[in-house]
Amino acid sequence: MTRRSTTPWLVPALIGSAAALGASALFAVVSAREAERRTPPIGDFMTVDGVRMHYIVRGHGQPLVLIHGNGTMIQDFLVSGIVDELAKRYRVIIFDRPGYGYSSRPRGLWTPRAHATLYEKALERLGVSNAVVLGHSWGSLVAIALALQAPSLVRSLVLASGYYYPTLRADVILASPPAIPGIGDVLRYTVSPLVGRALMPGMIKGMFAPARVPERFDREFPKEMMLRPLQLRASAEDAALMTPVTVELQAHYRELKLPVVIIAGADDQIADVGRQSERLHHALPQSEFIVVPGMGHMIHHLAPKQVVQAIDRAFEMARGDRV
């Protein structure tokens, strides 16, 4: 009797769930294609170790490499306005990190050191040496790893709004499920794009808080690209690795023997300035530390002039270090 009474409810429920998942998957695929139609590639491509990398080069002069953070892409730097200014005197090189924008991301453990190995080979192909490298947020870990692994390539660092020391972070736990093989693949093709769409306004607001989201970012940054399944996986994997990779890297910070400029917003609500940027500054005697009052995590959008000045200062320090 029990089986007869429950089966009529069970079958429609299973069919309904399957239909809902199928519809969500179709929506995710269609939305991703539409996002890419609206935001086509803007740069060139190269393949390094099986990874198809999308990149742009702007301007001429001494090389400057910009490495974006979690969830974003090349346009993060372009929309901030700093590239237009920097390209007047430097050769500015920006890659979509693996899994972001139009760069591929094969399955694997994409630590900052794995990123650095890829960057080293890609920059060698572009004839780059003695570059100043800026990393923002998660990208700051890649910049540090690159300096540690290829000291002849990196002449100085600019570390913006970085996360350098392990802490307990609830946001990492919440953001990590799409990184889990199997269930994560289901999530990012079904539920995650829908949830991400609903949460995105609040997440973006938090990235800029306590300052307001700049009108140019709100208008020009291709937010829909962030919700594509591949980019959701990349973002989740980076979030899941954030604390473990700092455990390994922090043991090597004192090996950095090059000039470093550290810049952060004083009221960054993503990476605590005192526990992260200021602490790293004290660990690196050769570093300079710039704190911008009233500004949040997206410092290159909120204080572009100060970020450009920090980069100029890194070039000056590098020249002095070589004399």
C-alpha positions in Angstrom: 0.0 0.0 0.0 2.8 2.4 0.9 4.6 1.8 -2.4 1.4 2.5 -4.4 0.6 5.7 -2.5 4.1 7.2 -2.9 5.0 6.1 -6.4 2.5 8.4 -8.2 4.2 11.4 -6.4 7.7 10.2 -6.9 7.7 9.8 -10.7 6.3 13.3 -11.4 8.8 14.7 -8.9 11.7 13.0 -10.6 10.5 14.1 -14.1 9.9 17.6 -12.9 13.4 17.8 -11.3 15.0 16.4 -14.5 13.1 18.9 -16.6 14.1 21.8 -14.4 17.8 20.8 -14.5 17.6 20.4 -18.2 16.0 23.9 -18.6 18.7 25.4 -16.3 21.4 23.7 -18.3 20.0 25.0 -21.6 19.7 28.5 -20.1 23.3 28.4 -18.9 24.6 27.4 -22.4 22.5 29.9 -24.2 23.4 32.7 -21.8 27.1 31.9 -22.1 26.9 32.1 -25.9 25.0 35.3 -25.8 27.6 36.8 -23.4 30.4 35.8 -25.8 28.5 37.3 -28.7 28.2 40.6 -26.9 31.8 40.5 -25.7 34.0 38.9 -28.4 37.8 38.5 -28.0 39.7 41.8 -28.1 43.2 40.5 -28.3 45.4 37.8 -29.7 45.9 34.1 -28.8 48.8 31.8 -28.1 48.9 28.2 -26.9 51.3 27.3 -24.1 51.4 23.8 -22.6 48.0 23.1 -24.0 46.4 26.2 -22.6 45.0 28.7 -25.2 45.7 32.1 -23.8 44.0 35.3 -24.7 46.0 38.5 -24.3 46.4 42.1 -25.3 49.4 44.3 -25.7 49.1 48.1 -25.5 51.7 50.8 -25.9 55.5 50.7 -26.2 58.4 51.0 -23.9 59.5 49.0 -20.8 57.3 45.9 -20.2 54.5 46.0 -17.6 52.5 42.9 -16.9 49.1 43.2 -15.3 47.5 40.1 -13.6 43.8 40.3 -12.7 42.1 38.8 -9.7 39.4 36.2 -9.1 36.3 36.4 -11.2 37.4 39.1 -13.6 39.3 39.3 -16.9 41.3 41.6 -19.2 38.4 44.2 -19.2 38.8 44.7 -15.5 42.0 46.7 -16.2 40.7 48.3 -19.4 37.5 49.6 -17.8 39.5 51.1 -14.9 41.2 53.5 -17.2 44.7 52.8 -16.0 45.8 51.0 -19.2 45.2 54.1 -21.4 47.5 56.1 -19.1 50.1 53.4 -18.7 50.3 52.7 -22.4 51.6 56.2 -23.0 55.0 55.2 -21.6 55.0 51.4 -21.1 54.4 48.2 -23.1 51.4 46.9 -21.2 50.6 43.2 -21.4 47.5 41.6 -20.0 46.4 38.0 -20.1 43.1 36.5 -19.3 44.2 34.0 -16.6 43.3 30.4 -17.3 39.5 29.9 -17.3 38.7 33.6 -17.5 37.7 35.6 -20.5 38.8 33.7 -23.5 41.7 31.7 -22.0 41.1 27.9 -21.6 41.6 26.0 -18.3 42.4 22.3 -18.6 41.6 20.2 -15.5 44.4 20.4 -13.0 45.6 22.2 -9.9 45.9 25.8 -10.9 48.0 27.2 -8.1 49.8 30.5 -8.3 52.9 28.6 -9.2 51.2 26.8 -12.0 50.0 30.2 -13.3 53.5 31.5 -12.9 55.0 28.7 -15.0 52.5 29.5 -17.8 53.1 33.2 -17.6 56.9 32.7 -17.7 56.6 30.7 -20.9 54.1 33.1 -22.5 56.1 36.2 -21.7 59.2 34.6 -23.1 57.4 34.1 -26.4 56.6 37.8 -26.4 60.2 38.7 -25.8 59.6 40.1 -22.4 62.3 40.4 -19.7 63.0 42.7 -16.8 59.3 43.5 -16.5 57.4 45.3 -13.7 54.5 43.0 -12.7 51.3 44.2 -11.0 49.0 41.6 -9.5 45.6 42.5 -8.1 43.9 40.4 -5.4 44.3 36.7 -6.3 46.6 37.9 -9.1 49.0 39.2 -6.5 49.8 35.6 -5.5 50.6 34.8 -9.2 52.8 37.9 -9.4 54.7 36.8 -6.3 55.1 33.2 -7.6 56.4 34.6 -10.9 59.0 36.7 -9.1 60.1 33.7 -7.0 60.3 31.3 -10.0 61.7 33.7 -12.6 63.8 36.5 -10.9 65.4 37.4 -14.2 62.0 38.1 -15.7 60.6 40.3 -12.9 62.4 43.5 -12.0 59.9 44.8 -9.4 56.4 44.1 -8.1 53.3 46.1 -7.5 50.9 44.2 -5.2 47.4 45.6 -5.1 44.7 44.6 -2.6 46.3 41.3 -2.1 45.7 38.3 0.2 49.0 36.9 1.4 48.4 35.1 4.7 46.0 32.3 5.5 42.8 33.1 7.5 39.5 31.5 8.0 37.1 32.8 5.4 33.4 31.9 5.1 33.2 33.3 1.6 35.8 30.8 0.4 33.7 27.9 1.8 30.5 29.2 0.2 32.2 29.9 -3.2 34.0 26.5 -3.5 31.2 23.9 -4.3 31.4 24.5 -8.1 35.0 23.5 -8.0 34.2 19.9 -6.8 34.5 17.5 -9.8 31.2 15.9 -10.7 28.7 17.8 -8.5 30.5 21.0 -9.3 30.0 20.4 -13.0 26.2 19.9 -12.4 26.0 23.1 -10.3 27.8 25.4 -12.7 25.6 24.3 -15.6 22.4 24.5 -13.6 22.0 26.3 -10.3 25.2 28.4 -10.1 24.5 30.8 -13.0 21.1 31.5 -11.6 22.3 32.0 -8.1 25.3 34.1 -9.4 23.0 36.3 -11.3 20.9 37.0 -8.2 23.9 37.6 -5.9 26.1 39.5 -8.4 24.9 43.1 -7.6 25.6 42.5 -3.9 29.0 40.9 -4.6 30.1 43.7 -6.8 28.9 46.3 -4.3 31.0 44.5 -1.7 34.1 44.6 -3.9 34.0 48.3 -4.1 32.6 49.1 -0.6 32.6 51.4 1.2 33.0 53.4 -2.0 30.3 53.3 -4.7 30.6 51.2 -7.8 31.9 53.5 -10.5 29.5 54.3 -13.3 32.0 53.2 -15.9 32.4 49.8 -14.4 28.7 49.3 -14.0 28.2 50.3 -17.6 31.1 48.7 -19.5 32.3 45.7 -17.6 30.9 42.5 -19.2 29.4 41.0 -16.1 27.6 38.2 -18.0 30.9 36.7 -18.9 31.5 36.0 -15.2 28.5 33.6 -15.2 29.7 31.2 -17.9 30.2 27.7 -16.6 34.0 27.6 -17.3 34.6 30.9 -15.6 32.4 29.8 -12.6 34.7 26.8 -12.3 37.8 28.9 -12.5 36.6 31.3 -9.9 35.5 28.5 -7.5 38.8 26.7 -7.9 40.7 29.8 -7.1 38.5 30.5 -4.1 39.0 27.0 -2.8 42.8 27.3 -3.2 43.2 30.8 -1.7 44.0 29.7 1.9 46.1 26.6 1.1 48.3 28.4 -1.4 49.2 31.2 1.0 50.3 28.6 3.5 53.0 27.5 1.0 53.9 30.9 -0.4 54.3 32.8 2.9 57.4 30.7 3.7 59.1 32.2 0.7 58.2 35.9 0.9 61.6 36.8 2.4 63.2 35.3 -0.6 61.9 38.2 -2.7 65.0 40.4 -3.3 63.5 42.9 -5.6 61.7 46.2 -5.0 58.0 45.9 -4.1 55.3 48.5 -3.9 52.2 47.4 -1.9 49.0 49.4 -2.4 45.6 48.9 -0.8 42.4 50.7 0.1 42.3 51.4 3.8 38.7 50.1 4.1 39.0 47.0 1.9 36.3 44.6 3.0 37.6 41.7 1.0 41.2 41.5 2.2 41.9 42.9 5.6 44.6 45.5 5.1 46.3 45.2 8.5 46.5 41.4 8.4 47.5 41.2 4.8 49.1 44.1 3.0 50.6 45.8 6.1 51.9 42.5 7.5 53.6 41.7 4.1 55.1 45.2 4.1 56.8 44.5 7.5 58.0 41.2 6.2 59.7 42.8 3.2 62.2 45.5 4.3 62.7 46.7 0.7 59.0 47.4 0.2 57.0 50.6 0.1 53.4 50.6 1.4 50.6 52.9 0.1 47.2 53.0 1.8 44.4 55.0 0.2 41.9 56.2 2.7 38.2 55.4 2.3 38.7 53.0 -0.6 37.8 49.3 -1.0 39.2 46.3 -2.8 39.0 47.4 -6.4 41.7 50.0 -5.9 42.6 50.4 -9.6 39.1 51.6 -10.3 38.7 53.7 -7.1 42.1 55.3 -7.1 43.6 54.9 -10.6 45.9 57.8 -10.2 47.5 56.3 -7.1 47.9 52.9 -8.8 49.6 54.5 -11.8 51.9 56.4 -9.4 52.7 53.1 -7.6 53.6 51.5 -10.9 55.8 54.5 -11.8 57.4 54.2 -8.4 58.1 50.5 -9.0 60.0 51.4 -12.2 62.0 54.0 -10.4 62.9 51.6 -7.6 63.9 49.0 -10.1 66.3 51.4 -11.8 67.8 52.4 -8.5 68.2 48.8 -7.5 70.1 48.0 -10.6 72.5 51.0 -10.2 
